[in-house]
Each structure stands twice: as structure tokens, then as C-alpha cells.
Amino acid sequence: MTQATTEPELTGVRNFRDVGGLPTVDGRTVRHGRLFRSGHLAHATAEDAAFLAGLGLHTVFDFRNEADRRVEGPDVELPGVRNVNIPLSDPADGKEFWALVRSGDLGQLRELLGDGKAAARMSGSYRKIMVERTAEHSRILHAMAEDSVPALMHCAAGKDRAGLSIAVSLLAVGVERDAIEEDYLKSNAPHRRYKVQRSSTAPDAMSPEVMELLSPLFDARAEYLRAAFETIDATWGSVDAYLTQGLRLSPETRELLRERLLDQA
């Protein structure tokens, strides 16, 4: 296996993987070494950066917002690689919410996240991103069709904003929905999950109840991704209509994407 197809043990970058090998509905597969996903690169070690620099990346798409970047820092610079920041909505609502998460205030967390509210919040935000971020997703796909491949897409945890952008990219080249979902769910592996830095010394901050309340935010649940797919169907009627009308992708652009991302037919 080449470096691009081997999943490395990165120290400071979580949730990294190559989405190569996923099948399309017409019997082709995503090429290895063309499209990668991960959590943020701000804490990459020198060894991590050397690995990433060896992937031959053209562009790193960073979907974090300013609040994320203040907390985590800027991405490590990779020689010769373009970094494009396209902020997308954070399902957890940015800095005020994360300040609450880090403080571990049990009463506030119960009110905000209890009784299924956390999972509903995640599904709702996935639906909202699909409808409200068509311009950003269109920009990403047009960039990849033009020249921005190999590409790495990331947000903070590499699960939600990156997960949806990867899903949209894979839909655009005809990858099966079941395969997209299977890749998405890989973010649940313990070594991939985002680590929250807790600032509170309160006794409740790391309690089982707090961790249970927070769990839906850190899970990659099939119901979240399916909410996004359902929104495509409900809003546009089909994936083709979503790509054509919602993302303004011409047949020529879609074919360029397939040429760049898929194995030869």
C-alpha cells in the first residue's frame, strides 16, 4: 500500500482518513489519494506534518469558524499546499455553547441537551446546513473540478461540517448513499473522536450524566446524515436536482469531478 492509502497513526490530528475505495452506483470507485478528511491540523506534530506534506495535496479546505480557530489555532502550514477557509455552521453553535460545555454546568446542560434535545439539535443543524450552505458547497465542488485535488477537508472534529462536505462531494460523483454513511460512521471509533478540553474544576464537570448529555454532540449517528439526505429529497426532489439547481453544477463540471476523483471506468 502507498502512503496515501495507509491510515497512519497521527499524533496531533484526529479522525484522518482517505475516502478512496468507496463504490459508485455505476460500478466505479473513488480513487485513493484524491480526497481526505480529518479533524483540524492546528496541533499537528512535525511527524504529522511530514506525513500530510507527503500526500501531494493541492488544497486543504478548513470549515472552522473564527471561534474554532481562536480556541484551536491556525492549521499547520504545509509547503506548497493552499489553505482555503470556508466557515460553515457549527452544529454546536460556536464559542458560547462550547464555553458551557467546557464549564460542565449540569443544570444548564440538562436544560439545553436533555430529553433528546441534543440529538434533535444535531439533526436539525444538518438539515439547516444542507439548505443554507449551498453556495459554500458549490464553491468547494467547483474548486475541486477546476484544480483543487488532491484535497483534504476538515473542521474541528472532522465529523459534522467536514462530514457533510465529504458527503456532498461523494454524492456529486455518484457514490452510493450506504457507502457514504458507512464512511461517516467511522468517526465514532474511539481513536477518532474529538477530545474536549475541560476548564471546569466543578465536581459535575466530568460526571457520567454530563458525559451522557454531551454524547450526542460527539457521536456520528446515521440519523444525522439521513436527516441531510432527507432534506435534499424534500427540498429539491432528487440528488440530481440538488446538484443542478442547488449547487449549480453543470454536467460538464460533474464529469470533471468524476475524472478527478474516480478510478477510470
C-alpha positions in Angstrom: 0.0 0.0 0.0 1.1 3.5 -0.7 1.4 6.2 1.9 -1.8 7.8 0.6 -3.9 4.6 1.1 -2.5 3.6 4.5 -4.2 5.0 7.6 -1.4 6.5 9.7 -1.2 6.8 13.4 -1.2 10.6 13.6 -0.4 12.1 17.0 -1.9 15.6 16.8 -4.5 15.2 14.1 -7.7 13.2 14.8 -10.1 11.4 12.5 -7.9 11.3 9.5 -8.7 9.1 6.6 -8.7 8.6 2.8 -12.1 8.1 1.4 -10.7 6.2 -1.5 -12.3 2.8 -2.4 -15.9 3.8 -1.9 -18.2 2.4 -4.6 -20.4 4.4 -7.0 -23.8 3.4 -8.2 -22.4 2.7 -11.7 -19.7 0.4 -10.5 -16.7 2.7 -10.3 -14.8 3.5 -7.1 -13.3 6.7 -5.5 -9.5 6.8 -6.2 -7.2 6.5 -3.3 -5.1 9.6 -2.6 -7.6 12.1 -4.0 -9.9 13.1 -1.2 -9.1 13.0 2.5 -10.9 14.1 5.7 -9.8 14.8 9.2 -10.1 17.0 12.3 -8.2 20.3 12.5 -4.5 20.5 11.7 -3.6 23.1 14.4 -2.0 20.6 16.7 -0.2 18.5 14.1 3.3 17.3 15.2 6.3 17.6 12.9 5.8 13.9 12.0 2.1 14.5 11.3 3.0 17.5 9.1 5.6 15.5 7.2 3.1 12.7 6.5 0.5 15.2 5.3 3.0 17.1 3.2 3.8 13.7 1.5 0.2 13.2 0.3 0.7 15.6 -2.6 -2.2 17.8 -1.5 -3.3 20.7 -3.6 -5.8 22.3 -1.2 -6.8 22.0 2.4 -10.4 23.1 3.0 -10.8 24.3 6.5 -14.5 24.7 7.5 -13.9 26.1 11.0 -15.3 29.4 12.0 -13.4 32.2 13.8 -14.4 30.9 17.3 -13.0 27.5 16.5 -9.7 29.0 15.2 -9.3 31.1 18.3 -9.7 28.1 20.5 -7.6 25.6 18.5 -5.2 27.9 16.5 -4.5 28.0 12.8 -3.7 24.9 10.8 0.0 23.9 10.5 1.4 25.2 7.2 2.2 22.5 4.6 4.7 23.5 1.9 3.1 24.2 -1.4 -0.4 23.5 -0.2 -3.2 26.0 -0.5 -5.3 26.5 2.6 -8.9 27.7 1.9 -11.1 28.7 4.9 -14.8 28.4 4.2 -16.6 28.7 7.5 -19.6 26.5 7.9 -22.3 26.5 10.6 -21.1 24.6 13.7 -23.9 22.3 14.9 -22.8 23.2 18.5 -23.3 27.0 17.9 -19.8 28.2 18.4 -18.0 29.8 21.3 -20.8 30.4 23.8 -22.0 26.9 23.6 -18.5 25.4 23.9 -17.8 27.7 26.9 -20.8 26.0 28.5 -19.6 22.5 27.5 -16.2 23.2 29.0 -17.6 24.5 32.2 -19.8 21.4 32.7 -22.7 23.3 34.3 -25.0 20.4 34.9 -28.3 22.4 35.2 -27.7 24.4 32.1 -26.6 21.3 30.1 -29.8 19.4 31.2 -31.9 22.3 30.0 -30.1 22.6 26.7 -29.4 18.9 25.9 -31.6 16.6 27.9 -34.7 14.7 26.8 -33.4 14.1 23.3 -32.7 17.8 22.7 -29.1 17.2 21.8 -29.8 14.6 19.1 -32.6 16.8 17.7 -30.3 19.7 17.7 -27.7 17.8 15.6 -30.3 16.5 13.1 -31.8 20.0 12.8 -28.4 21.6 12.2 -27.6 19.0 9.5 -30.8 19.9 7.7 -30.1 23.6 8.0 -26.6 23.3 6.6 -27.9 21.5 3.5 -30.4 24.2 2.8 -28.4 27.3 3.8 -24.9 26.4 2.7 -25.4 25.6 -1.0 -23.2 28.5 -2.0 -20.3 27.2 0.1 -20.7 23.6 -1.1 -21.0 24.8 -4.7 -17.7 26.7 -4.3 -16.0 23.6 -2.9 -17.1 21.3 -5.7 -16.3 23.9 -8.4 -12.8 24.3 -6.9 -12.2 20.6 -7.0 -13.4 20.3 -10.5 -11.0 23.1 -11.6 -7.8 22.2 -9.8 -8.0 21.6 -6.0 -7.4 17.9 -6.0 -5.9 16.1 -4.1 -7.9 17.7 -1.3 -8.2 17.4 2.5 -11.4 18.6 4.1 -11.6 19.3 7.8 -13.5 21.2 10.5 -12.7 20.9 14.2 -13.6 17.3 14.9 -13.8 16.2 11.2 -17.3 14.8 11.8 -20.1 17.2 11.1 -19.1 20.1 8.8 -16.4 18.1 7.1 -18.6 15.0 7.1 -21.4 16.8 5.2 -19.0 18.4 2.8 -17.4 15.0 2.1 -20.9 13.5 1.7 -21.9 16.2 -0.8 -18.7 15.6 -2.7 -19.3 11.9 -2.8 -22.9 12.4 -3.9 -21.7 14.6 -6.8 -19.7 11.8 -8.2 -22.3 9.1 -7.7 -21.1 7.3 -4.6 -23.8 5.0 -3.0 -25.5 6.6 0.0 -24.9 3.4 2.1 -21.2 3.8 1.4 -21.2 7.4 2.3 -23.0 6.6 5.6 -20.5 3.8 6.4 -17.6 6.1 6.0 -19.3 8.8 8.1 -19.9 6.4 10.9 -16.2 5.6 11.1 -15.8 8.9 13.1 -17.3 7.0 16.1 -14.1 5.0 16.6 -12.6 5.9 20.0 -9.2 7.0 18.5 -11.0 9.3 16.1 -13.3 11.2 18.5 -12.8 14.8 19.3 -11.3 15.5 22.8 -12.9 18.3 24.7 -10.6 20.3 26.9 -12.5 20.9 30.1 -11.7 24.1 32.0 -14.0 23.5 35.0 -12.9 22.1 38.3 -16.6 21.6 39.4 -17.4 18.1 40.6 -20.0 17.7 37.9 -17.8 18.6 35.0 -16.8 15.1 34.1 -19.7 13.2 35.7 -21.4 10.3 33.9 -24.5 12.4 33.5 -22.6 15.3 31.9 -20.8 12.9 29.5 -24.2 11.3 28.6 -25.7 14.7 27.9 -22.8 15.6 25.7 -22.6 12.3 23.9 -25.0 13.0 21.0 -22.8 16.0 20.1 -19.8 13.9 19.6 -21.5 10.9 18.0 -21.7 10.3 14.3 -25.2 9.0 14.1 -26.8 7.6 11.0 -29.9 9.6 11.8 -28.0 12.9 11.5 -26.7 12.1 8.0 -30.0 10.7 7.0 -31.6 14.0 8.0 -29.4 15.7 5.5 -30.3 13.2 2.7 -34.0 13.6 3.6 -33.6 17.3 3.3 -32.1 17.0 -0.2 -35.1 14.9 -1.3 -37.7 17.1 0.4 -36.3 20.4 -0.8 -35.1 19.5 -4.3 -36.8 16.2 -5.1 -33.6 14.3 -6.0 -29.9 14.4 -5.7 -29.6 15.3 -9.4 -31.9 18.3 -8.9 -30.0 19.3 -5.7 -26.7 19.2 -7.6 -28.0 21.1 -10.7 -30.3 23.6 -9.1 -29.0 23.9 -5.5 -25.3 23.7 -6.3 -25.3 25.0 -9.9 -23.2 22.1 -11.1 -23.3 21.7 -14.9 -23.0 18.2 -16.4 -19.5 19.2 -17.6 -18.4 20.2 -14.0 -19.8 16.9 -12.6 -17.9 15.0 -15.3 -14.7 16.8 -14.4 -15.2 15.9 -10.7 -15.7 12.2 -11.7 -12.5 12.4 -13.8 -10.6 13.8 -10.8 -12.0 11.7 -8.0 -12.9 8.3 -9.5 -10.9 5.3 -10.9 -11.0 5.1 -14.6 -14.1 3.3 -16.0 
